[in-house]
Amino acid sequence: MIELVKSNDLVLISFIEALLKDASIAFYTADTHMSVLEGSIGILPRRILVEDASHRRAQRLLVDAELAAFGKNDRLHLLPQ
């Protein structure tokens, strides 16, 4: 699996999960339970991973959703424009 997104923004993570689900792209959200260790203050980012075969399609989905403008502190693995 390849990392598609790494972010502390739970709204962004939720939105991307919904986009991937609607597009029938299999994904896994890693580090969702790390808040137990950090005391639920949101300092540890969550990661969305997709299968290697779906990575370019998932990147295209994020570009089409114009997510490149969001999250300067987030790591969004997008296709070059």
MOPAC internal coordinates of N, CA, C and O (Angstrom, degrees):
PM7 1SCF
backbone

  N    0.0000 0     0.00 0     0.00 0    0    0    0
  C    1.4595 1     0.00 0     0.00 0    1    0    0
  C    1.5211 1   108.64 1     0.00 0    2    1    0
  O    1.2310 1   121.52 1   -29.77 1    3    2    1
  N    1.3253 1   114.70 1   150.23 1    3    2    1
  C    1.4627 1   121.85 1  -177.29 1    5    3    2
  C    1.5244 1   109.01 1  -118.72 1    6    5    3
  O    1.2310 1   120.83 1   -41.30 1    7    6    5
  N    1.3314 1   116.02 1   138.70 1    7    6    5
  C    1.4595 1   121.02 1   177.41 1    9    7    6
  C    1.5244 1   109.55 1   -69.00 1   10    9    7
  O    1.2310 1   121.00 1   -52.14 1   11   10    9
  N    1.3094 1   115.68 1   127.86 1   11   10    9
  C    1.4635 1   122.36 1   178.15 1   13   11   10
  C    1.5257 1   110.22 1  -101.89 1   14   13   11
  O    1.2310 1   120.82 1   138.53 1   15   14   13
  N    1.3290 1   116.03 1   -41.47 1   15   14   13
  C    1.4664 1   122.08 1  -175.54 1   17   15   14
  C    1.5258 1   109.02 1  -143.15 1   18   17   15
  O    1.2310 1   121.37 1   -36.61 1   19   18   17
  N    1.3223 1   114.98 1   143.39 1   19   18   17
  C    1.4640 1   121.22 1   171.36 1   21   19   18
  C    1.5195 1   106.35 1  -136.21 1   22   21   19
  O    1.2310 1   120.26 1   -61.66 1   23   22   21
  N    1.3351 1   117.11 1   118.34 1   23   22   21
  C    1.4625 1   119.59 1  -172.97 1   25   23   22
  C    1.5315 1   111.32 1  -156.08 1   26   25   23
  O    1.2310 1   121.56 1   -27.19 1   27   26   25
  N    1.3256 1   114.61 1   152.81 1   27   26   25
  C    1.4674 1   121.86 1   171.11 1   29   27   26
  C    1.5288 1   110.99 1   -92.55 1   30   29   27
  O    1.2310 1   120.19 1   170.29 1   31   30   29
  N    1.3043 1   117.25 1    -9.71 1   31   30   29
  C    1.4620 1   122.88 1  -175.97 1   33   31   30
  C    1.5275 1   109.44 1   -80.86 1   34   33   31
  O    1.2310 1   120.78 1   -77.14 1   35   34   33
  N    1.3283 1   116.12 1   102.86 1   35   34   33
  C    1.4641 1   121.08 1  -176.35 1   37   35   34
  C    1.5244 1   112.65 1   -66.27 1   38   37   35
  O    1.2310 1   120.28 1   150.37 1   39   38   37
  N    1.3269 1   117.07 1   -29.63 1   39   38   37
  C    1.4646 1   120.47 1   177.50 1   41   39   38
  C    1.5263 1   109.42 1   -68.71 1   42   41   39
  O    1.2310 1   120.50 1   135.77 1   43   42   41
  N    1.3226 1   116.65 1   -44.23 1   43   42   41
  C    1.4658 1   120.72 1   177.56 1   45   43   42
  C    1.5243 1   110.80 1   -61.83 1   46   45   43
  O    1.2310 1   120.20 1   135.11 1   47   46   45
  N    1.3254 1   117.23 1   -44.89 1   47   46   45
  C    1.4648 1   121.41 1   178.62 1   49   47   46
  C    1.5260 1   110.02 1   -59.48 1   50   49   47
  O    1.2310 1   120.31 1   134.26 1   51   50   49
  N    1.3232 1   117.02 1   -45.74 1   51   50   49
  C    1.4724 1   121.45 1   179.63 1   53   51   50
  C    1.5250 1   111.51 1   -61.82 1   54   53   51
  O    1.2310 1   120.60 1   137.64 1   55   54   53
  N    1.3062 1   116.46 1   -42.36 1   55   54   53
  C    1.4631 1   121.10 1  -179.81 1   57   55   54
  C    1.5250 1   110.61 1   -63.74 1   58   57   55
  O    1.2310 1   120.39 1   134.75 1   59   58   57
  N    1.3171 1   116.86 1   -45.25 1   59   58   57
  C    1.4616 1   120.52 1  -179.86 1   61   59   58
  C    1.5237 1   110.67 1   -65.70 1   62   61   59
  O    1.2310 1   120.17 1   140.66 1   63   62   61
  N    1.3281 1   117.28 1   -39.34 1   63   62   61
  C    1.4667 1   120.15 1   176.17 1   65   63   62
  C    1.5237 1   110.61 1   -59.29 1   66   65   63
  O    1.2310 1   120.28 1   137.91 1   67   66   65
  N    1.3357 1   117.06 1   -42.09 1   67   66   65
  C    1.4683 1   120.96 1   179.51 1   69   67   66
  C    1.5268 1   110.89 1   -65.63 1   70   69   67
  O    1.2310 1   120.07 1   138.42 1   71   70   69
  N    1.3332 1   117.46 1   -41.58 1   71   70   69
  C    1.4636 1   120.88 1   177.63 1   73   71   70
  C    1.5292 1   111.16 1   -60.39 1   74   73   71
  O    1.2310 1   120.91 1   133.21 1   75   74   73
  N    1.3316 1   115.86 1   -46.79 1   75   74   73
  C    1.4619 1   120.10 1  -178.79 1   77   75   74
  C    1.5260 1   111.34 1   -64.81 1   78   77   75
  O    1.2310 1   120.80 1   138.63 1   79   78   77
  N    1.3210 1   116.08 1   -41.37 1   79   78   77
  C    1.4666 1   120.08 1   179.67 1   81   79   78
  C    1.5310 1   110.51 1   -62.90 1   82   81   79
  O    1.2310 1   120.59 1   134.65 1   83   82   81
  N    1.3322 1   116.47 1   -45.35 1   83   82   81
  C    1.4652 1   120.47 1   179.80 1   85   83   82
  C    1.5240 1   112.29 1   -63.48 1   86   85   83
  O    1.2310 1   120.67 1   149.87 1   87   86   85
  N    1.3461 1   116.32 1   -30.13 1   87   86   85
  C    1.4617 1   121.05 1   179.76 1   89   87   86
  C    1.5311 1   111.69 1   -88.73 1   90   89   87
  O    1.2310 1   120.20 1  -175.97 1   91   90   89
  N    1.3083 1   117.22 1     4.03 1   91   90   89
  C    1.4738 1   123.35 1  -179.14 1   93   91   90
  C    1.5312 1   112.36 1    57.30 1   94   93   91
  O    1.2310 1   121.14 1  -140.26 1   95   94   93
  N    1.3275 1   115.42 1    39.74 1   95   94   93
  C    1.4585 1   121.52 1   175.78 1   97   95   94
  C    1.5292 1   107.31 1  -101.20 1   98   97   95
  O    1.2310 1   120.90 1   -58.71 1   99   98   97
  N    1.3191 1   115.88 1   121.29 1   99   98   97
  C    1.4643 1   120.49 1   179.85 1  101   99   98
  C    1.5264 1   109.54 1   -68.09 1  102  101   99
  O    1.2310 1   120.86 1   -44.51 1  103  102  101
  N    1.3356 1   115.97 1   135.49 1  103  102  101
  C    1.4576 1   120.52 1   179.71 1  105  103  102
  C    1.5235 1   109.53 1  -147.29 1  106  105  103
  O    1.2310 1   121.73 1   -13.74 1  107  106  105
  N    1.3201 1   114.29 1   166.26 1  107  106  105
  C    1.4628 1   121.51 1   175.94 1  109  107  106
  C    1.5249 1   106.95 1  -136.42 1  110  109  107
  O    1.2310 1   120.30 1   -48.88 1  111  110  109
  N    1.3189 1   117.03 1   131.12 1  111  110  109
  C    1.4552 1   120.96 1   176.39 1  113  111  110
  C    1.5227 1   107.78 1   -98.82 1  114  113  111
  O    1.2310 1   121.31 1   -67.82 1  115  114  113
  N    1.3277 1   115.10 1   112.18 1  115  114  113
  C    1.4586 1   121.75 1  -177.58 1  117  115  114
  C    1.5348 1   110.35 1   -92.40 1  118  117  115
  O    1.2310 1   121.62 1   -24.27 1  119  118  117
  N    1.2975 1   114.50 1   155.73 1  119  118  117
  C    1.4763 1   122.98 1   174.79 1  121  119  118
  C    1.5273 1   113.44 1    69.54 1  122  121  119
  O    1.2310 1   119.86 1  -156.05 1  123  122  121
  N    1.3181 1   117.87 1    23.95 1  123  122  121
  C    1.4685 1   120.12 1  -179.23 1  125  123  122
  C    1.5274 1   112.34 1   -71.06 1  126  125  123
  O    1.2310 1   120.25 1   155.08 1  127  126  125
  N    1.3025 1   117.12 1   -24.92 1  127  126  125
  C    1.4677 1   119.74 1  -177.42 1  129  127  126
  C    1.5195 1   112.56 1  -102.60 1  130  129  127
  O    1.2310 1   120.13 1  -167.79 1  131  130  129
  N    1.3088 1   117.35 1    12.21 1  131  130  129
  C    1.4606 1   121.04 1   179.04 1  133  131  130
  C    1.5206 1   111.58 1   -70.68 1  134  133  131
  O    1.2310 1   119.86 1   163.32 1  135  134  133
  N    1.3316 1   117.88 1   -16.68 1  135  134  133
  C    1.4617 1   120.40 1  -179.94 1  137  135  134
  C    1.5260 1   111.27 1   -62.02 1  138  137  135
  O    1.2310 1   119.94 1   155.94 1  139  138  137
  N    1.3150 1   117.71 1   -24.06 1  139  138  137
  C    1.4616 1   121.07 1   176.63 1  141  139  138
  C    1.5250 1   109.64 1   -61.95 1  142  141  139
  O    1.2310 1   120.65 1   140.37 1  143  142  141
  N    1.3239 1   116.36 1   -39.63 1  143  142  141
  C    1.4600 1   121.32 1  -179.34 1  145  143  142
  C    1.5162 1   112.82 1   -75.31 1  146  145  143
  O    1.2310 1   120.42 1   147.60 1  147  146  145
  N    1.3129 1   116.81 1   -32.40 1  147  146  145
  C    1.4581 1   120.39 1  -175.39 1  149  147  146
  C    1.5226 1   112.78 1   -93.57 1  150  149  147
  O    1.2310 1   119.89 1   176.11 1  151  150  149
  N    1.3063 1   117.81 1    -3.89 1  151  150  149
  C    1.4606 1   120.61 1  -179.33 1  153  151  150
  C    1.5151 1   113.36 1    81.60 1  154  153  151
  O    1.2310 1   119.82 1  -155.69 1  155  154  153
  N    1.3148 1   117.95 1    24.31 1  155  154  153
  C    1.4750 1   124.67 1   176.70 1  157  155  154
  C    1.5261 1   113.91 1    60.36 1  158  157  155
  O    1.2310 1   120.17 1  -145.22 1  159  158  157
  N    1.3305 1   117.29 1    34.78 1  159  158  157
  C    1.4644 1   119.44 1   178.97 1  161  159  158
  C    1.5275 1   112.78 1   -99.98 1  162  161  159
  O    1.2310 1   120.08 1   177.28 1  163  162  161
  N    1.3187 1   117.46 1    -2.72 1  163  162  161
  C    1.4543 1   121.21 1   172.22 1  165  163  162
  C    1.5142 1   116.39 1    78.87 1  166  165  163
  O    1.2310 1   119.52 1  -153.02 1  167  166  165
  N    1.3213 1   118.52 1    26.98 1  167  166  165
  C    1.4663 1   119.19 1  -179.26 1  169  167  166
  C    1.5263 1   113.34 1   -88.94 1  170  169  167
  O    1.2310 1   120.40 1   158.95 1  171  170  169
  N    1.3149 1   116.85 1   -21.05 1  171  170  169
  C    1.4596 1   119.85 1   179.93 1  173  171  170
  C    1.5295 1   109.54 1   -94.84 1  174  173  171
  O    1.2310 1   120.16 1   -57.80 1  175  174  173
  N    1.3196 1   117.30 1   122.20 1  175  174  173
  C    1.4691 1   120.22 1  -176.92 1  177  175  174
  C    1.5234 1   112.65 1   -72.54 1  178  177  175
  O    1.2310 1   121.45 1   -26.28 1  179  178  177
  N    1.3005 1   114.84 1   153.72 1  179  178  177
  C    1.4695 1   122.21 1   172.62 1  181  179  178
  C    1.5173 1   107.86 1   -96.86 1  182  181  179
  O    1.2310 1   120.72 1   -26.69 1  183  182  181
  N    1.3247 1   116.23 1   153.31 1  183  182  181
  C    1.4567 1   121.83 1  -179.30 1  185  183  182
  C    1.5170 1   109.52 1  -123.63 1  186  185  183
  O    1.2310 1   120.91 1   -42.12 1  187  186  185
  N    1.3203 1   115.86 1   137.88 1  187  186  185
  C    1.4557 1   121.28 1   172.48 1  189  187  186
  C    1.5208 1   106.96 1  -105.89 1  190  189  187
  O    1.2310 1   121.30 1   -55.86 1  191  190  189
  N    1.3238 1   115.13 1   124.14 1  191  190  189
  C    1.4605 1   122.36 1  -179.22 1  193  191  190
  C    1.5211 1   108.64 1  -112.62 1  194  193  191
  O    1.2310 1   121.05 1   -38.21 1  195  194  193
  N    1.3262 1   115.60 1   141.79 1  195  194  193
  C    1.4638 1   121.25 1   176.20 1  197  195  194
  C    1.5208 1   108.77 1  -126.54 1  198  197  195
  O    1.2310 1   121.15 1   -20.72 1  199  198  197
  N    1.3217 1   115.40 1   159.28 1  199  198  197
  C    1.4569 1   120.07 1   178.16 1  201  199  198
  C    1.5271 1   109.65 1   -65.80 1  202  201  199
  O    1.2310 1   121.00 1   -30.09 1  203  202  201
  N    1.3230 1   115.70 1   149.91 1  203  202  201
  C    1.4692 1   121.23 1  -178.76 1  205  203  202
  C    1.5276 1   111.61 1   -53.00 1  206  205  203
  O    1.2310 1   120.45 1   136.36 1  207  206  205
  N    1.3113 1   116.74 1   -43.64 1  207  206  205
  C    1.4675 1   121.56 1  -176.54 1  209  207  206
  C    1.5319 1   112.87 1   -66.88 1  210  209  207
  O    1.2310 1   120.05 1   157.45 1  211  210  209
  N    1.3159 1   117.51 1   -22.55 1  211  210  209
  C    1.4666 1   121.63 1  -177.70 1  213  211  210
  C    1.5243 1   113.13 1  -102.58 1  214  213  211
  O    1.2310 1   120.16 1   179.67 1  215  214  213
  N    1.3196 1   117.30 1    -0.33 1  215  214  213
  C    1.4614 1   120.58 1  -171.96 1  217  215  214
  C    1.5304 1   112.81 1   -61.05 1  218  217  215
  O    1.2310 1   119.69 1   130.95 1  219  218  217
  N    1.3252 1   118.19 1   -49.05 1  219  218  217
  C    1.4754 1   120.15 1  -178.61 1  221  219  218
  C    1.5235 1   111.35 1   -64.52 1  222  221  219
  O    1.2310 1   120.43 1   142.29 1  223  222  221
  N    1.3163 1   116.78 1   -37.71 1  223  222  221
  C    1.4727 1   120.57 1   178.06 1  225  223  222
  C    1.5308 1   110.32 1   -64.99 1  226  225  223
  O    1.2310 1   120.52 1   139.63 1  227  226  225
  N    1.3278 1   116.61 1   -40.37 1  227  226  225
  C    1.4641 1   121.19 1   178.81 1  229  227  226
  C    1.5292 1   110.55 1   -67.36 1  230  229  227
  O    1.2310 1   120.38 1   140.03 1  231  230  229
  N    1.3187 1   116.87 1   -39.97 1  231  230  229
  C    1.4655 1   120.53 1   176.33 1  233  231  230
  C    1.5288 1   110.26 1   -60.31 1  234  233  231
  O    1.2310 1   120.75 1   134.69 1  235  234  233
  N    1.3131 1   116.18 1   -45.31 1  235  234  233
  C    1.4611 1   120.91 1   179.84 1  237  235  234
  C    1.5268 1   110.61 1   -60.77 1  238  237  235
  O    1.2310 1   120.58 1   141.16 1  239  238  237
  N    1.3135 1   116.49 1   -38.84 1  239  238  237
  C    1.4637 1   121.67 1   178.44 1  241  239  238
  C    1.5288 1   110.62 1   -60.58 1  242  241  239
  O    1.2310 1   120.15 1   137.06 1  243  242  241
  N    1.3351 1   117.32 1   -42.94 1  243  242  241
  C    1.4664 1   121.08 1   178.96 1  245  243  242
  C    1.5302 1   111.28 1   -67.19 1  246  245  243
  O    1.2310 1   120.54 1   140.20 1  247  246  245
  N    1.3229 1   116.58 1   -39.80 1  247  246  245
  C    1.4632 1   120.35 1   177.91 1  249  247  246
  C    1.5246 1   109.89 1   -64.06 1  250  249  247
  O    1.2310 1   120.48 1   134.59 1  251  250  249
  N    1.3322 1   116.69 1   -45.41 1  251  250  249
  C    1.4680 1   121.12 1  -179.99 1  253  251  250
  C    1.5270 1   111.69 1   -63.23 1  254  253  251
  O    1.2310 1   120.30 1   150.36 1  255  254  253
  N    1.3347 1   117.03 1   -29.64 1  255  254  253
  C    1.4648 1   121.36 1   178.41 1  257  255  254
  C    1.5310 1   111.55 1   -83.96 1  258  257  255
  O    1.2310 1   120.81 1  -177.07 1  259  258  257
  N    1.3438 1   116.06 1     2.93 1  259  258  257
  C    1.4679 1   123.19 1   177.97 1  261  259  258
  C    1.5251 1   112.63 1    58.09 1  262  261  259
  O    1.2310 1   120.77 1  -139.75 1  263  262  261
  N    1.3165 1   116.13 1    40.25 1  263  262  261
  C    1.4622 1   120.22 1  -179.72 1  265  263  262
  C    1.5256 1   113.09 1   -83.34 1  266  265  263
  O    1.2310 1   119.76 1   175.64 1  267  266  265
  N    1.3232 1   118.07 1    -4.36 1  267  266  265
  C    1.4632 1   120.77 1   179.50 1  269  267  266
  C    1.5260 1   111.49 1   -62.18 1  270  269  267
  O    1.2310 1   120.12 1   153.66 1  271  270  269
  N    1.3256 1   117.38 1   -26.34 1  271  270  269
  C    1.4620 1   121.10 1  -178.31 1  273  271  270
  C    1.5270 1   112.80 1   -79.35 1  274  273  271
  O    1.2310 1   119.85 1   169.65 1  275  274  273
  N    1.3283 1   117.89 1   -10.35 1  275  274  273
  C    1.4530 1   121.01 1  -175.82 1  277  275  274
  C    1.5183 1   111.70 1   -95.34 1  278  277  275
  O    1.2310 1   121.04 1   -28.67 1  279  278  277
  N    1.3090 1   115.61 1   151.33 1  279  278  277
  C    1.4501 1   123.15 1   166.57 1  281  279  278
  C    1.5122 1   116.20 1    61.54 1  282  281  279
  O    1.2310 1   120.17 1  -104.65 1  283  282  281
  N    1.3157 1   117.28 1    75.35 1  283  282  281
  C    1.4602 1   120.02 1   176.56 1  285  283  282
  C    1.5270 1   111.40 1   -61.65 1  286  285  283
  O    1.2310 1   120.06 1   152.23 1  287  286  285
  N    1.3217 1   117.50 1   -27.77 1  287  286  285
  C    1.4628 1   121.61 1   179.12 1  289  287  286
  C    1.5230 1   112.34 1   -91.91 1  290  289  287
  O    1.2310 1   120.57 1   177.78 1  291  290  289
  N    1.3206 1   116.51 1    -2.22 1  291  290  289
  C    1.4541 1   121.52 1  -179.95 1  293  291  290
  C    1.5171 1   109.10 1   -91.92 1  294  293  291
  O    1.2310 1   121.25 1   -20.27 1  295  294  293
  N    1.3067 1   115.22 1   159.73 1  295  294  293
  C    1.4633 1   119.58 1   176.36 1  297  295  294
  C    1.5172 1   107.50 1  -112.67 1  298  297  295
  O    1.2310 1   121.40 1   -76.49 1  299  298  297
  N    1.3335 1   114.92 1   103.51 1  299  298  297
  C    1.4524 1   121.86 1   177.20 1  301  299  298
  C    1.5205 1   107.09 1  -108.58 1  302  301  299
  O    1.2310 1   120.25 1   -59.86 1  303  302  301
  N    1.2982 1   117.12 1   120.14 1  303  302  301
  C    1.4618 1   121.75 1  -179.41 1  305  303  302
  C    1.5306 1   108.14 1   -88.31 1  306  305  303
  O    1.2310 1   121.13 1   -87.10 1  307  306  305
  N    1.3248 1   115.44 1    92.90 1  307  306  305
  C    1.4542 1   120.84 1  -175.46 1  309  307  306
  C    1.5186 1   111.07 1  -108.35 1  310  309  307
  O    1.2310 1   121.25 1   -20.78 1  311  310  309
  N    1.3151 1   115.22 1   159.22 1  311  310  309
  C    1.4556 1   121.06 1   175.23 1  313  311  310
  C    1.5279 1   109.11 1   -72.12 1  314  313  311
  O    1.2310 1   120.03 1   -32.65 1  315  314  313
  N    1.3328 1   117.54 1   147.35 1  315  314  313
  C    1.4633 1   119.23 1   175.46 1  317  315  314
  C    1.5272 1   110.31 1   -62.55 1  318  317  315
  O    1.2310 1   121.19 1   -37.40 1  319  318  317
  N    1.3154 1   115.32 1   142.60 1  319  318  317
  C    1.4572 1   120.15 1  -177.90 1  321  319  318
  C    1.4950 1   111.11 1   -86.70 1  322  321  319
  O    1.2310 1   120.10 1   180.00 1  323  322  321

